[in-house]
Amino acid sequence: MVEPHRYAVPALSNPERTVVDVRIGVTQTPREISMELADDQDRAALKARIEAALTGAVDVLWLTDKKGRDVGIAAAKIAFVELGAAEGERRIGFGG
């Protein structure tokens, strides 16, 4: 008799989880900051935090990526912010 594998397969807590992509342009720099935010990020709360940074209410915009790393961007240096679609809605290739 063959014994079944004893390795536990981790269950997904939420199989329909989404990832939000964020691109932030920084003044006087040719590159952008691109990151995927944590799965539990509330999009409306994120927009409110970004607006607070752009209006000068806070000096640093802090974001946590999906790996748990904290990234701080000086609010005065933010040129633009782009919130991308969830991972499942991303289009690949050419076309409309």
MDAnalysis code that builds the backbone (N, CA, C; Angstrom):
import MDAnalysis as mda
import numpy as np

u = mda.Universe.empty(288, n_residues=96, atom_resindex=np.repeat(np.arange(96), 3), trajectory=True)
u.add_TopologyAttr("name", ["N", "CA", "C"] * 96)
u.add_TopologyAttr("resid", np.arange(1, 97))
u.add_TopologyAttr("resname", ["MET", "VAL", "GLU", "PRO", "HIS", "ARG", "TYR", "ALA", "VAL", "PRO", "ALA", "LEU", "SER", "ASN", "PRO", "GLU", "ARG", "THR", "VAL", "VAL", "ASP", "VAL", "ARG", "ILE", "GLY", "VAL", "THR", "GLN", "THR", "PRO", "ARG", "GLU", "ILE", "SER", "MET", "GLU", "LEU", "ALA", "ASP", "ASP", "GLN", "ASP", "ARG", "ALA", "ALA", "LEU", "LYS", "ALA", "ARG", "ILE", "GLU", "ALA", "ALA", "LEU", "THR", "GLY", "ALA", "VAL", "ASP", "VAL", "LEU", "TRP", "LEU", "THR", "ASP", "LYS", "LYS", "GLY", "ARG", "ASP", "VAL", "GLY", "ILE", "ALA", "ALA", "ALA", "LYS", "ILE", "ALA", "PHE", "VAL", "GLU", "LEU", "GLY", "ALA", "ALA", "GLU", "GLY", "GLU", "ARG", "ARG", "ILE", "GLY", "PHE", "GLY", "GLY"])
u.atoms.positions = np.array([
    [0.841, -1.179, 0.000],
    [0.000, 0.000, 0.000],
    [0.887, 1.243, 0.000],
    [0.566, 2.202, -0.855],
    [1.323, 3.441, -0.951],
    [0.727, 4.448, 0.013],
    [1.586, 5.020, 0.835],
    [1.122, 5.994, 1.814],
    [0.956, 7.362, 1.153],
    [-0.142, 8.069, 1.410],
    [-0.331, 9.389, 0.800],
    [0.684, 10.385, 1.345],
    [0.887, 11.446, 0.583],
    [1.801, 12.503, 1.018],
    [1.312, 13.118, 2.307],
    [2.245, 13.459, 3.163],
    [1.890, 14.059, 4.442],
    [2.175, 15.549, 4.466],
    [2.432, 16.127, 3.328],
    [2.704, 17.559, 3.272],
    [1.395, 18.320, 3.308],
    [1.352, 19.301, 4.157],
    [0.149, 20.130, 4.258],
    [0.187, 21.202, 3.174],
    [-0.903, 21.368, 2.513],
    [-1.023, 22.415, 1.507],
    [-1.743, 23.576, 2.168],
    [-1.113, 24.755, 2.225],
    [-1.760, 25.888, 2.885],
    [-3.023, 26.297, 2.133],
    [-4.074, 26.493, 2.882],
    [-5.330, 26.940, 2.288],
    [-5.282, 28.441, 2.079],
    [-5.829, 28.879, 0.972],
    [-5.903, 30.306, 0.722],
    [-6.980, 30.905, 1.602],
    [-6.637, 31.979, 2.284],
    [-7.620, 32.615, 3.148],
    [-8.718, 33.276, 2.333],
    [-8.349, 33.798, 1.170],
    [-9.321, 34.428, 0.289],
    [-8.874, 34.172, -1.141],
    [-9.430, 33.166, -1.809],
    [-8.958, 32.823, -3.144],
    [-9.209, 33.914, -4.175],
    [-10.066, 34.883, -3.882],
    [-10.363, 35.953, -4.822],
    [-9.691, 37.260, -4.428],
    [-8.579, 37.194, -3.725],
    [-7.917, 38.409, -3.281],
    [-7.344, 39.170, -4.466],
    [-7.214, 40.461, -4.296],
    [-6.723, 41.305, -5.368],
    [-5.486, 42.062, -4.906],
    [-4.694, 42.463, -5.857],
    [-3.499, 43.242, -5.587],
    [-3.640, 44.556, -6.347],
    [-3.369, 45.657, -5.686],
    [-3.464, 46.962, -6.316],
    [-2.053, 47.430, -6.670],
    [-1.851, 47.755, -7.935],
    [-0.576, 48.299, -8.381],
    [-0.592, 49.811, -8.217],
    [0.522, 50.354, -7.750],
    [0.654, 51.797, -7.579],
    [1.932, 52.242, -8.269],
    [1.830, 53.311, -9.049],
    [3.002, 53.961, -9.643],
    [3.038, 55.387, -9.139],
    [4.204, 55.809, -8.655],
    [4.363, 57.160, -8.121],
    [5.526, 57.826, -8.855],
    [5.229, 58.951, -9.480],
    [6.271, 59.734, -10.115],
    [6.879, 60.680, -9.109],
    [8.198, 60.773, -9.126],
    [8.913, 61.636, -8.190],
    [9.582, 62.746, -8.993],
    [9.446, 63.981, -8.521],
    [10.019, 65.117, -9.246],
    [11.533, 65.007, -9.342],
    [12.075, 65.492, -10.437],
    [13.506, 65.530, -10.706],
    [14.151, 64.151, -10.704],
    [13.382, 63.124, -11.046],
    [13.906, 61.768, -11.174],
    [13.292, 61.134, -12.419],
    [14.091, 60.477, -13.239],
    [13.544, 59.889, -14.457],
    [12.740, 58.606, -14.226],
    [12.890, 57.989, -13.088],
    [12.200, 56.729, -12.821],
    [11.018, 56.926, -11.897],
    [10.107, 55.967, -11.961],
    [8.928, 55.969, -11.102],
    [9.092, 54.900, -10.024],
    [8.344, 55.048, -8.969],
    [8.277, 54.018, -7.940],
    [7.059, 53.165, -8.253],
    [7.276, 51.872, -8.486],
    [6.177, 50.947, -8.765],
    [6.143, 49.897, -7.674],
    [4.945, 49.620, -7.186],
    [4.822, 48.610, -6.140],
    [3.430, 47.996, -6.148],
    [3.345, 46.787, -5.630],
    [2.072, 46.116, -5.430],
    [1.755, 46.199, -3.949],
    [0.590, 46.729, -3.635],
    [0.225, 46.930, -2.237],
    [-0.313, 45.669, -1.602],
    [-0.359, 45.690, -0.291],
    [-0.853, 44.563, 0.488],
    [-2.284, 44.231, 0.103],
    [-2.632, 42.956, 0.233],
    [-3.950, 42.471, -0.170],
    [-5.092, 43.101, 0.608],
    [-4.833, 43.477, 1.849],
    [-5.906, 43.999, 2.693],
    [-6.043, 45.517, 2.599],
    [-5.392, 46.122, 1.637],
    [-5.420, 47.587, 1.496],
    [-6.796, 48.058, 1.028],
    [-7.353, 49.010, 1.747],
    [-8.632, 49.613, 1.378],
    [-8.364, 50.723, 0.370],
    [-8.936, 50.595, -0.818],
    [-8.662, 51.539, -1.906],
    [-9.108, 52.963, -1.566],
    [-10.263, 53.114, -0.928],
    [-10.753, 54.446, -0.558],
    [-9.838, 55.090, 0.488],
    [-9.397, 54.311, 1.463],
    [-8.483, 54.840, 2.489],
    [-7.139, 55.204, 1.867],
    [-6.695, 54.415, 0.891],
    [-5.446, 54.714, 0.201],
    [-5.552, 56.037, -0.549],
    [-6.656, 56.240, -1.247],
    [-6.851, 57.500, -1.963],
    [-6.862, 58.683, -0.997],
    [-7.470, 58.515, 0.162],
    [-7.505, 59.593, 1.159],
    [-6.099, 59.905, 1.660],
    [-5.271, 58.881, 1.873],
    [-3.892, 59.105, 2.322],
    [-3.070, 59.804, 1.248],
    [-3.301, 59.428, -0.020],
    [-2.587, 60.068, -1.123],
    [-3.003, 61.531, -1.241],
    [-4.289, 61.794, -1.140],
    [-4.777, 63.177, -1.201],
    [-4.216, 64.010, -0.064],
    [-4.106, 63.425, 1.127],
    [-3.530, 64.148, 2.264],
    [-2.072, 64.509, 1.983],
    [-1.344, 63.593, 1.349],
    [0.056, 63.878, 1.022],
    [0.159, 64.959, -0.048],
    [-0.720, 64.903, -1.048],
    [-0.649, 65.883, -2.135],
    [-1.094, 67.277, -1.714],
    [-1.951, 67.372, -0.708],
    [-2.405, 68.682, -0.232],
    [-1.501, 69.249, 0.850],
    [-0.512, 68.477, 1.288],
    [0.429, 68.976, 2.285],
    [0.028, 68.698, 3.717],
    [-1.015, 67.906, 3.921],
    [-1.448, 67.592, 5.284],
    [-0.441, 66.694, 6.009],
    [0.301, 65.888, 5.255],
    [1.363, 65.046, 5.828],
    [2.638, 65.277, 5.026],
    [3.780, 65.075, 5.652],
    [5.062, 65.297, 4.991],
    [5.562, 64.075, 4.234],
    [5.170, 62.875, 4.700],
    [5.641, 61.633, 4.091],
    [4.447, 60.718, 3.844],
    [4.382, 60.166, 2.629],
    [3.373, 59.164, 2.293],
    [3.995, 57.800, 2.523],
    [3.451, 57.066, 3.488],
    [3.950, 55.733, 3.806],
    [3.018, 54.702, 3.206],
    [3.590, 53.737, 2.470],
    [2.837, 52.635, 1.886],
    [3.504, 51.325, 2.273],
    [2.713, 50.267, 2.397],
    [3.234, 48.936, 2.706],
    [2.936, 48.032, 1.528],
    [3.995, 47.425, 0.954],
    [3.784, 46.556, -0.191],
    [3.312, 45.177, 0.248],
    [3.040, 44.298, -0.723],
    [2.454, 43.003, -0.388],
    [3.429, 42.082, 0.339],
    [4.717, 42.412, 0.362],
    [5.701, 41.624, 1.101],
    [5.932, 42.170, 2.502],
    [5.224, 43.252, 2.845],
    [5.335, 43.819, 4.183],
    [6.385, 44.906, 4.326],
    [7.011, 45.309, 3.239],
    [8.024, 46.367, 3.302],
    [7.339, 47.727, 3.317],
    [7.811, 48.608, 4.188],
    [7.290, 49.975, 4.263],
    [8.133, 50.875, 3.365],
    [7.446, 51.693, 2.566],
    [8.120, 52.627, 1.668],
    [7.593, 54.016, 1.978],
    [8.495, 54.952, 2.218],
    [8.119, 56.334, 2.491],
    [8.553, 57.234, 1.357],
    [7.650, 58.088, 0.899],
    [7.933, 59.032, -0.176],
    [7.656, 60.425, 0.351],
    [8.616, 61.320, 0.184],
    [8.416, 62.700, 0.620],
    [7.276, 63.317, -0.181],
    [6.258, 63.793, 0.504],
    [5.062, 64.314, -0.153],
    [5.383, 65.474, -1.090],
    [6.345, 66.285, -0.752],
    [6.701, 67.430, -1.582],
    [7.325, 67.014, -2.907],
    [7.813, 65.794, -3.007],
    [8.484, 65.306, -4.218],
    [7.574, 64.486, -5.125],
    [6.313, 64.275, -4.746],
    [5.403, 63.455, -5.547],
    [4.912, 64.269, -6.741],
    [5.150, 63.735, -7.943],
    [4.694, 64.398, -9.161],
    [3.318, 63.882, -9.576],
    [3.120, 62.564, -9.505],
    [1.826, 61.966, -9.819],
    [1.703, 60.618, -9.133],
    [0.458, 60.152, -9.008],
    [0.181, 58.836, -8.446],
    [-0.832, 58.156, -9.351],
    [-0.552, 56.909, -9.712],
    [-1.467, 56.126, -10.536],
    [-1.828, 54.851, -9.798],
    [-3.112, 54.667, -9.554],
    [-3.599, 53.428, -8.948],
    [-4.048, 52.515, -10.068],
    [-3.409, 51.360, -10.173],
    [-3.729, 50.423, -11.237],
    [-4.874, 49.514, -10.865],
    [-5.298, 48.763, -11.849],
    [-6.383, 47.810, -11.660],
    [-5.894, 46.626, -10.847],
    [-6.843, 45.899, -10.329],
    [-6.513, 44.684, -9.604],
    [-5.848, 43.714, -10.565],
    [-5.098, 42.765, -10.031],
    [-4.303, 41.837, -10.831],
    [-5.131, 41.091, -11.869],
    [-6.326, 40.677, -11.540],
    [-7.163, 39.927, -12.458],
    [-7.673, 40.755, -13.613],
    [-7.632, 42.066, -13.501],
    [-8.148, 42.939, -14.532],
    [-7.056, 43.469, -15.450],
    [-5.820, 43.079, -15.210],
    [-4.693, 43.576, -15.987],
    [-4.727, 42.996, -17.392],
    [-4.501, 43.839, -18.406],
    [-4.460, 43.393, -19.787],
    [-3.008, 43.231, -20.221],
    [-2.759, 42.237, -21.019],
    [-1.416, 41.976, -21.505],
    [-1.432, 42.010, -23.028],
    [-0.441, 42.651, -23.635],
    [-0.334, 42.667, -25.093],
    [-0.960, 43.904, -25.692],
    [-1.150, 43.846, -26.986],
    [-1.697, 44.961, -27.731],
    [-3.194, 44.806, -27.874],
    [-3.860, 45.889, -28.183],
    [-5.300, 45.810, -28.434],
    [-6.067, 46.698, -27.487],
    [-7.343, 46.749, -27.707],
    [-8.168, 47.639, -26.911],
    [-9.005, 46.950, -25.989],
])
